[in-house]
Amino acid sequence: MVPAASSPNSPRAADIRLADRWFEALDQRRIGTSAESWVAQVLGIHVDEAGAIWIQLASVDNPYTAIVVHVSPSTTVDRVVTALEERVASDARPEIIDIAAVA
């Protein structure tokens, strides 16, 4: 018998599918087009009990540049990429980009 937590329709399974989609969308994706561009590596994804998603990223070339992006279920991948590009363009170095708060 399969435990309820591993059921394909369980909230946990939905969180895993959501995390997988974000991973596929962002891991190894080039952020920016200028000489300042970088390739993202997803280090971790956490979906909290409220449904907010926390994505930890770093540059493939410099894993010490880790940044956390906080998104809501309605946030688009394009919005995340734009926020990451703006971060590079403005040369700001926040540790967290909170997109969920503005979504």
C-alpha positions, 0 to 999 in steps of 0.5 A: 500500500502506498502512503498518502503522502506519496500519492500522485495527487497529494500536496507533497507530490504537487510540490515536487512537480512544481519544484521540478517545473521551476528547476527545468525552467531555470537550471542552466539558463543564461541570464542576460545577453551582455558581457555581464550575463551568467548561467544559472544553476539551481541549488535548491527549491522549497515550497512552503505550507502557504504555497510560496516558492523559494528558489536558490540560484548561483552562477555556474562560474561562481557558486558563491554568488548565491541568491534566493528568489521568492515567488508566488504560484502565479509568478512567471518564469519571464518575471523571474528572469527579468528580475535576475537580469535587472539585478545584474544590470543594476549591479545590486547584490541582494541576497533575496529577490522577493517577487512574491511580494509584488505579484 
